Amino acid sequence: MKKHSLADFRSFAWMFVALIALIGREVHADSIGVGTYTGIYTGGDYGTVTIVVDAQGNVSCDFFSSPGFTHHQGTGTVNTNSSWYLVNCVTPGTDAYYWSASSNPSSVAGSAIIGFWGGGAGNTQINGDFTAYYSSIGTDYAGSIATGSFAGLWYDHTFTGTGFNILPSSAVGLIVTYYGVNASGGPLWLISDFGPKTIALGSPITLNMSYSNSGTFQAPLRVPVTWGQLTITFTSCTTATATLTGTDGHVSENLTMLTGVIGMPGCT
């Protein structure tokens, strides 16, 4: 009988969990506090990690690969009974590329989540470590607000079929993507450079925007091409103005948040 391609991964995942258990068997794990934790991961791949713990004990993990420009997202729960891990995340069982992450007893409740990750498909497996520090959900003394407060989809109702996606990260800063049409009527997908880690209402933010014109569906390769600039000003927690100036011309939009992201900090 032919061995299923996922069999190797399942064996790897069980060995991965067993290793964490062995390391932390004699160490008591304190509870992890509610909030957003951000940091970096390294090993077979590297990039940024965002872990969100909500008041119901649900956990979501987002590992964003710097070289692959890909999100590995999983969900899980806070563990209140184990002495060897505090939180765990696993990608959906239907995903071709599996990803799992678990904290170890070195984690500090309400301060940092430290742990191990592993992922891959078939016989190709990679793993490594991550550290994600707690990100305050409040407003700092300068009056700026964490980018997570603005996470979600934004649009101008007069511009049908276009919009912005605000992607927050206190580790590397704000990222904005834009989807719309170019001057020729074709699709236009833009992504910004990293922006600030906090936002002050009424203060404009200018970001360089680029797109990719290389790769194929089955073999994507991001080679950024400079397009122009985006200037965005958040006027409240749910409204903003945005101006795009670049290869296809100039346009200004009055934005409203269409939907936010569950688990992100509030905005007051």
Number of C-alpha atoms within 10 A of each C-alpha: 3 4 7 9 12 16 13 16 22 14 10 18 20 10 12 18 19 11 13 18 18 10 12 17 15 11 15 15 23 20 17 20 19 19 20 27 25 25 23 19 25 16 14 13 19 19 20 22 24 25 25 23 22 17 10 9 16 18 23 22 27 19 26 20 18 12 10 13 12 12 15 18 20 20 19 19 17 21 19 14 12 16 17 24 29 26 29 25 23 22 21 14 9 7 9 13 17 23 26 25 28 23 25 23 23 17 22 18 16 17 16 21 26 23 23 22 26 23 22 18 18 15 12 10 17 15 19 16 19 23 20 23 22 22 22 15 17 15 16 11 7 7 11 15 24 27 25 27 23 28 23 18 19 23 24 21 14 10 12 9 11 17 20 22 21 20 18 25 25 22 17 16 17 24 20 21 18 23 15 16 14 13 10 8 8 9 11 16 17 21 22 21 15 16 19 18 18 19 22 19 15 13 12 17 15 18 21 20 23 20 19 17 10 12 11 9 6 6 8 12 14 15 12 14 13 16 19 19 19 25 15 22 21 20 15 14 15 16 18 21 18 20 15 22 16 15 12 14 10 12 11 14 17 17 24 19 20 16 14 18 14 12 19 21 21 16 16 9
